[in-house]
Every structure is written in C-alpha cells, then in structure tokens.
Amino acid sequence: MDNINRKSALKENEGVVPPNSTNASAIAAIQKKRLQKQTAEELISRITKGDAVALSQGITLVESLNPEHHNKANQIIQGCLPFANKSIRIGITGVPGVGKSTFIEAFGSLLTSLGNKVAVLAIDPSSSITKGSILGDKTRMEELVKNPNAYIRPSASGNSLGGVARKTRESIILCEACGYNIILVETVGVGQSETAVHSMVDFFLLLNLAGAGDELQGIKRGIMEMADAVVINKADGENIKKAQLARLEYVRALHLFPKKDSGWPPEVRTSSALEQTGILKIWEMIQEYIILTKENNFFQNNRQEQNQFWMMETIQEEVLMHFYNAPAIAEAIEKNKKAVQKNEISPFAAAQLVLKTYFK
Amino acid sequence: MDNINRKSALKENEGVVPPNSTNASAIAAIQKKRLQKQTAEELISRITKGDAVALSQGITLVESLNPEHHNKANQIIQGCLPFANKSIRIGITGVPGVGKSTFIEAFGSLLTSLGNKVAVLAIDPSSSITKGSILGDKTRMEELVKNPNAYIRPSASGNSLGGVARKTRESIILCEACGYNIILVETVGVGQSETAVHSMVDFFLLLNLAGAGDELQGIKRGIMEMADAVVINKADGENIKKAQLARLEYVRALHLFPKKDSGWPPEVRTSSALEQTGILKIWEMIQEYIILTKENNFFQNNRQEQNQFWMMETIQEEVLMHFYNAPAIAEAIEKNKKAVQKNEISPFAAAQLVLKTYFK
C-alpha cells in the first residue's frame, strides 16, 4: 500500500508542522525564567519590604516538594528570621459548622481597621482528602480577601501532619518578615492538628456553639484543656440565651482544669460574627493575655520552648521516617502485628524482631 | 628492709588465711545455682500452677537489667502468653495523699473476699528518685500483703518511662498466667505514666478528693479525659457533704467531654476506703463496664490495639534511643538548640544539621 501510494500522482507530501508562535512561547519561557532566576536574596529583600506577591512566591517555595526548591526555601527562611518573631500568633479551632470563616472574616476585618496587618494561614492535614474544606473556598471571606492589609493563604497540602505543620510554621516566619503583625492559624477541631497549632501560637482560641454538650462530640479530647479562651459563637437572635447558659457551663468546667503555666485562667466569651458583637472584647482579652504573659515571661519562654519543640519534633520525625522507609520494615511490621494479634508473641518480642531487620 | 627481715630470726612466716567455712559458702552457692539452674520451662510450669514464689522470680528476670536474663525472661513471657489475657486489668491513679494505698487495700480485700485472686503492680518512673514512694511502703497495705490471694509487687525501677512501662506490661502477663484474675496497676497522677497505664488496662479509675477545684491542680492535663470513673475518696465524717457536692461538679464537667469509643459514659462515685463504703458499688460498676464493652467488642478491640500500640511504641523508642546514643548527637543537639534559642537558625534548619551527624 505504502509503495503504491508513493507512486501515485494523487499522493501529496505531508505538510510541514507550522512553527510555534515564537512570541507566545518566548513570553512563557521568560516569565518562568524570571521566577526561577529570582535569587533568594531578591525574594528576601522584597518580602521584608512588605511585597505580598514575593511572600506568596516564598511560601510556594517553602511548600514545594521539589528538592531543588528546598535549599532556596531554607535560604529565604534564614534571611527572614531576623525580621520575624514580632507578631502575635493566634490559633483558632472549632468543628466544621461552628462558623470559623465568618469569625475570622469579622475578627480579621476588625484587626485591620485598628491598623494591624493580618495574615491568615491554615493547617489541615486532611485537605488532600476533603479538597480545601478549610480556607479553600476563599469566597467565604469576601471582605478579608479584598483587604489590602490582610493576607490569606489556604492550607498547604501534604500527607504527613508533621510536614504540613512544618510548612505552616515556616510560613509564619515569612509572613512576619513581610510585616504582618497578627498571624491567625486556623485548624479544624477534629484531629491531631490542634496540638501542632497549639505549639506554634501564643494564644489558642476554641470556637464553640451553644447547645451545651452535644456539639462537643466532634471535638477531640484534650482540646478544651489547651484553650486559652472558649468563644461561644453565633450568639445572636434566639441563640443569645442558650449561648449565655452554655458560657456558664464552660466556666464551671474550665474551673476544674489545672492552672496553666501561663498564669492565665481560660476565659469563656460569647460572640456573634454575623452581628459583629463580642469581637472587640475578644481582641481586648487577647491583648490582656499578651501583657500578662510578657510580664511574667511566659510569652518569651513559651516561644523558645516551641522552637526547641519543633527542632526535636523534626529530628524525631525524620529519624523514624528513615526507619519506616527502610527496606523490608513495612513487611516485618505487618507480619509481626499479625502474630501479636493472634497472641502468638508478646508485643515486645515482636518489636525486637522488627528492629533486627533494621539494625543488623 | 625486705632482705633484712627475711634473715632475721624474729621474722615470722605470714599465716595462711583460714579456709572459708565450707558449709556456709556451699549453701550460698547451691542456693544461687538452684535459682540460676532453674530453666525457663521449670519457672513457666511453676508460675502457671499458681506458685507466687516462681512468679516473683519470673518478674525479677523481666525486670533485670542483666542481658543474660533478657533471653530467659522472653522465653518465660512466651511460655506464659497462652495462659494470660484472661483477667480484668484496672488502672488506678490519683495525686499523692488522695489515699491510693488505703483504697487499694480496701478494694483488693473486697475482691479476694469475693473469690478473686488480685495482683497489684505499680508503675512509677520517678521511684528511683523518690525511693519507693509508691507501694514501697508495703505496711500501708497491711491486710492485703498477708492475704494469700493477693500478690503485691512494688514498682520496677528504671530511668525511662518506656522501660518501666514495658516491665509492668510484661509482669501483667506473668501474673495472669499465675492465675490472678484481677490486676490493679497503680500510678501517681502527676506524670506521663498515666498514659502508659491507660494503654495497658481495661478500666481506668481516677481517685480524687472533695474540695472542688484546688485538688485538681496536681493532676496533669488529659487525665480527667482518660478516666472511665472518677471516685471521690475520703467521703466520710464531715467530708460527706463536700464529697457529694464535688461529685455533682464532676458529673457536670465530664458531661462536657466527648463520648468515649467504649460507649461507656464515665461515672463519678464517692467512697470511703477508711469506712469501707462505696467500694462494692465501684466493683459493680466495673463489672457493668466489662459486660458492656465485651458486648460491643470494645474490650477485645481495645486489647488488640493496646498490644499493637506497645509493639510500635517499643520499636519507636528503640529507634530513637539508638539515635540519641549515637556518637556526637548529644553535642550536636545542644549546640543547635542554643543557635535556635538565639534565633540564629530556624528550628528546621537546625534539625537538618543534627540529622546530618547521624545519617552521614
């Protein structure tokens, strides 16, 4: 067939593929190169001058899984460090439906109207599954997202909480260097992420709903005890009375908890993000907390402890990761877990067998 | 001098050291050998026949830091495993002064009078410092210590909580194989040891005093949330009313906690170990718990999860121990912690430097 066709007078030569539009590809390449060529020094300089675009680029490098970006990200963090640490870091948690976004919208707008620059970060290790349940739908913060003194960054993705937390922790440094003096870190009150957030903020705020009891079911154990304040949200309309009753119940419950190292007895407030009531009082309360804990040095000590905590956490995480990723370990664990389940071997003897696989 | 002395007529030959009293040393040697010579099989056979002396010898081997004993201990645990797992394991915690010993004395005596065999173990990683603050002073359990159906073993010593916990966990297996059908594990409510105990028992009981609020100061966060029951102890004499008020307050507080996986809502009871009131009700409550959780399979699942937890805990502990004991690691950590403290380096960059020392 081929030969026949070739010989035929009807055969046409195939057309040549037209050359690319030189302009379009060149522009794309130039744009890409410009971003790549931007040195760490340039980015640091722009970030510390308050350039939000550079901040976003910096955080993108911090979040990048590309090993090439790793080194550059470290340089940027290192360069931003001397300009960081001057903010107030506030963690905000609460189960889905409690009105976190509306609250942050109202709270953040209040803060900027008082002359602050506010960065909103989120930590949500499950976001790869729920696909942006948290801060993803930026339209839920319509006002704040248009606010020139607010910076909103959705949750970093990643499959380990440690990894996501690390990225958020480093992003805080960049935001601070960029001049944001109040950092809000949002998280969903259903997992281990609260402990991670608690370890990177100065003040930890738990949002709740009125209704006493039932709505707590979704909140993981231990979160109540970490809270510096519980805010009963949606205290508006018919809810006001219920919210006030719930408040009294929380006051009583918190009274039973051990005193905090900060010397701050956790407070319970009501607020309506919708009607914008109680929001200013919450900010005043946080300021009182800052004054108290700076006076008694808890603020400073806590940050130092947090830094050391993150250093040790990172070390342990990577040592264990190295172990879990070693050849044949997953298999050995699976096999021995089954033996333990069948009561054929004690958990400790099983552990020894797994360890032999690694340390031999 | 030497030569002169030798030649002198005044020189006496040194006397020969009189031979040891053959009997005494022989007896000691025989006793020692008898203990050493006892094979693992012999010990297992004696333990599973209910021989408390053999049980003590077995636990001594489990607790021994001598590597030679390690293998033998593992054999004994392995041999006891098929006879274990048939008991009810109850954790009992509370700050010093709450009356744990008196409570265990009363509770244990009640249990044996009902036909049970009770073993009392303790976990107290601080015992090397406080020198037997817990169960060490056996005279505080005068009755129980003389009771043929009770076995009391003071806390194992050791410098890591993991190590002490492991030994207690393995001792439980031996006690069960020896026929003890109720295991009480005592701990002081001031440290991390509660989490360890919680992970080895079926039911976790928190002892408290009346007085509402203040006495909780000494209890570490999170312990309230682990409790399956809170018992207000010393509810006798003038304390009765106070204890009942405290009870109501705890009921209200526990109501705010999330539901437990066991399906069991934590209960609050009052008791007087001194006047022996409320003790039987506590035992009835625990039996109700066991029935409920065996029906809904939580009991079985929880034990399996605990086994896997201990396997993984042991693995992680040893992997990290290997890291921390590696050459130059302690130094590298110290050095980088200081740099983090001075804000010269981010916690994550510091972690990388330490890790390089290990993995290079």
Interface residues (C-beta under 8 A of the other chain):
Chain A: N74 I77 Q78 L81 P82 N85 R166 R169 E170 I173 A212 G213 L216 Q217 G218 I219 K220 R221 G222 M224 E225 E249 Y250 R252 A253 H255 L256 F257 P258 K259 Q304 N307 Q308 F309 W310 M311 M312 T314 I315 Q316 E318 V319 L320 H322 F323 I333 N336 K337 V340 Q341 N343 E344 I345 S346 P347 F348 A349 A350 A351 Q352 V354 L355 Y358 F359
Chain B: N74 I77 Q78 L81 P82 N85 R166 R169 E170 I173 A212 G213 L216 Q217 G218 I219 K220 R221 G222 M224 E225 E249 Y250 R252 A253 H255 L256 F257 P258 K259 Q304 N307 Q308 F309 W310 M311 M312 T314 I315 Q316 E318 V319 L320 H322 F323 I333 N336 K337 V340 Q341 N343 E344 I345 S346 P347 F348 A349 A350 A351 Q352 V354 L355 Y358 F359
